[in-house]
Amino acid sequence: MAFLTHFPVSPIHHQSSSLFTRFFLSSKPKTILIYATLSPSHFSSTSTIIPSSSLATLEEISLPEETPLQIAQEKLFIPPDTEISSEKPPRILRGSNIVLSKYARDAQINSAEFVKSSVETEACPSDGWPEFALVGRSNVGKSSLLNSIVRRKKLALTSKKPGKTQCINHFRINDSWYLVDLPGYGYASAPHELKQDWNKFTKDYFLNRSTLVSVFLLIDASIPAKKIDLEYASWLGQNQVPMTLVFTKCDKRKKKKNGGKHPEENVQDFQELISKYFDSVPPWIMTSSLTNQGRDEILLHMAQLRNYWLNH
């Protein structure tokens, strides 16, 4: 599972994409200015495009074009077999630090179905297909995000009562890979014994599931970093479990006068707080289940990780 960092590199294949941010190399070395932009242009025959009817809504919550996000080159997530340089600047997925690679293909979801629930790793599907696990604090919007990814309103149970997911739930995608919905953590009303069971079999799954490509750790970007989220991220880092940070609820914007921060500020704060636990910067994506922001970026990121995994 160490394939997410430090690899021999080869040139990247470029494609045109509406999901890419525009970037400019600044006068400061190795700093890229990332603008949140939207374009309805089609980028490949296999990619899912955001419907034009939703573009206006997305534009309302995007960062103003005149206010760029500054991302230093060393803070980019560069996938395996990908090379970047000042002569060959990277393509970066919008609202993320993720560089597009030549493995970003076959990203569209054509079918999704629930397969089974398991209470131990050994009982999970044994067909050897690659899988991505979604986990996060209770009420972070995990089931809503999963439903948004597959464009199915009720594929995963969505409830106003946190803690409804109590097993390792496998969903088969395109008859070739899995999305896995794991129990949420930090639900205060759950019995202590039940929380211990969730914690035990979830960590066992992370450490012993050989087909796990990456854990997608969901973090609520509408509020400051929570201690329990920082502890979870640090545990994954210390145990060298491949991880992608998925910041949810990025459509919610707190007013400065009320002491709140914008989602992008909370995203930056969280990354700084966990940086000491990682040898290299983990990939991150800003999302919103309400507007489907980040949906297509997640699918492209999963596609390039999955295709590399299958080829190596």
N, C-alpha and C positions, 0 to 999 in steps of 0.2 A: 504493500500500500504506500510505499515511499515514492511512487512514481509521480507524485504531484510536485516534487521539487528537484532541482539540480539534475539536468539532463544534458546530453550532447544536443547541439542545436543545428537546425538546417533552415533555409530560407522559408519565410511564411508565404502562403498563397493569398493574394489579395482578391476580394470580391467587393462589389458595391452593395451597400446595406443601409436601409432606413433605420436600423437599430444601432448604428454606430454614432458616437459623439463626434463632433468636429474637434480637431485638436490643433494646437499651434505650439511650436517649440519656442519657449521664452528665452530671453537673453541670459537667464540664470541656467547654468549647466544642468542637464538631466531633469528639467522640470517641464511638464506638459500641462498646458492649460486646457481643461476639458469643459466644453460648453454643453449644457443640456439642450439638445435640439430634437425636433421631430420632423420627419419627412414621410409622406405617404408612398415613396418610391418602393418598388418591389426589389428584393435583393437576391433571391434564388428561387428555383422551382420547388424546393423542398421545405421552404421556411414558411411559418405562419405569420401573416401580416395583421397588424392591429386594424380593426375595421375603421373606415374613414369616419363613421358616425361617432367614434369615441375619441377622435383626435382633439376635438375642441376641449373636451373634459381634461385630457392629459395635459394640454397646453396650459390650462389654468393652474395646474399644480407644479409645473416644471420650473426649474430655476430660471430667472430672467437671463436672456441671452447675453446681456452686457455684464453679467456677474459670473465669471468663470470659476470652476473648481480647479484648484491647483494640485496636481498629483505628480510627485517626483517619480522619476523612472524606477527608482529602487522600491517604490511602494506599489508598483504594478504587479499583478499576477500574470506571469508569462508562462503559458502552457508548455508542455514538453514539445520538442522538435520545432521550436519557434524562435526566430531571431529578430531582434529589433536594433535599429541604429539611427543616427541622425539622418543618414542617407535613405533609410528605409523605415520611416516612422510607423508606429503600430496603429492598427485599427482597434479601438476600444469600445466594448459594449456600453451603450448609454446607461448612465446611472450606476456605474460600477468601476472597478479597477482592473477588469478582466480584458486581456488582449485576445483578439480573435486568432485562432490557429487554423491550419489546413484541415484539421479534423472536425471542424464545425459543419457537419452535413447531416442530412436525414433527421432534422430537428422536429419536424411536425408530428403531432400526435393524431393518429387515425383511429385508435381504439383504446379503451381503458375499461378494465373490469376488476372487481374485487375477487381475490383468490382464496385467501384464508387468514385467520387470526391465530397467532401462536403465543404461548406464554414462556417459551424457551427457544434458544437459538437452534437447537437440534431439530426442532419441529418445523422450522421454516422451509419453504420450497427448496428442493435439492436439484433443480435442473441446471444450475450453474450460470444462469443469466445474470448480467450486471445489475446492480441496484443502487438507488439513492435513498437515504433515510432522512426524513424530516422530523426534527425534534425541537422543542422550545418550551418556555415557561407556559403554564396553563393560561389560556385566554390571550395568547399572543397572536392568534389568528391562523393557526396551523392548518386546520381542516378547511378553512375558507381559502387559503392559498392553494392547497392541493386541488380543491374543486376548480379554482381559477385556472390552474395550469392545464387541466384536462378539459376545461370548458364544460364541466358537468356540475350542476348545482347541488346534487345530493350523492355524489360518489363517495365522499367521506362525510361522516356524521358531523353536522355543525350544530352546536348547542350553546345556549346562553349560560349553561352551567359548566364551568371548567372541570376538567378531569374525566371527560366521558371516554376518551381513548385509554383503554386499560390493557391492550395487548400489542404485539407486533403485527401490524396489519399490512399485508402485501396486496398491491394492485398491479396487475399485469398490463404493460403498455406495449401496444403494437405487436403483441405476441413475441417480444424479443428482449424486454427488460422490465425492471420493477421500480415503482415508487413505493416507499415503505413509510407508513404513518406510525410513529412511536408515541408512547404515553408522554403527556406533558409533565413537567416537573414543577414543584413549588406550589401545589394546590393545598392550601392550609387546611381545608375541610376534609381532606381524605384521611382515612384511618392511618395511624403510624405504621402498622404492619403492612398495609397495602402500598404505602409510599416506599417502604423498604424493598418490597417485592419488585415494584416497577424499577427502582434504582438498580437492583441486582441484575435482572435479566436484560435491561437496556445496556448496561456497561458490558455485560458478557457478550451481547450481540456486537457491540462496537469492536471488541478486542478479538473476537473469534469468527466473525462472519467473513469468509474468504472472498465472497463476491461483492462485498461492499466497496463501491467506487469512492463515494464521498458522503459525509454527513452534512446536511444542510441545517445549520443551527439558526433558528429564527429568533430575532431580537426586535423588540418593540422600539422603533425609532422615534415615536412621539413623546417618549419620556426619557429622563436621564438613565444611565446605565444602572442596572440592578446587580447587587452583590452576587445573587444566585446565578445570573447569566455569566458574569465574569468568572465565577468558579467553574461553571460547566465548560466554558471555552478554554480555560487554562488546563482543565483535566484532559480535554481532547488534545490540546497541544503537547502537554507533557507525555501523553501516551502515544504520540505520533499517529493519531487517527486523522486521516484526510478530512478537511473541513472547509465548507463555504459558509460565510456569514450572510444570512438573508435578512435584511432590515425591513420589517413590516410596518404598515400604517403610515407610510411616507406621505400620504395625502393630508394628514392631520398637522396643522401648523399652530403652535401655541403663540400667543402674543407676548412680545418682549416685556411689555409693561406689567404682565402678570408673572414675570419671572421664568417663563418657559423659553425653550430653545427650539429653533427650527430643526427638522429631522436631520438635515445634513450636518448640523453641529453635533447632535447626539451621536451620529455615525462616526464622526471624526474622534470624538471623545472616547468612544468605546474601543476603537482601534488602538488609540494611544495607551489605554489602560491594559490591554492584553498583549501588547507588542513584545514584552519581555519573555513571553512563554513560547514564542515561535521563532525559528531560525530564519524563516522567510515570511513575507507578508501573505496572509491567507486571502483568497478571493472573497469579494463582497459585492452584493447587489442590493439596490434600493427597490422596494416593491410596494404595491398597494392592491389588495384584493378588490377594493371598491372600484378602482379604475382600470385594473389589469396592468398597471405600470409594472414593468420588470418581468412580465410573464414570458415574453418571447426571448428576452435576454437569458432567463433561467434555462429555457429549452435549448438555446444555442450552447450555453456553458455545459449543460449536461451532455449534449451531443458530442462536444469535443473531448470531454473527459471519458465518456463511454467508448467512443471510437478508438481513442488511444489505448484504453484498457483492453479492448477486444483484439487489437493488433500487437499487443505486447504481453 
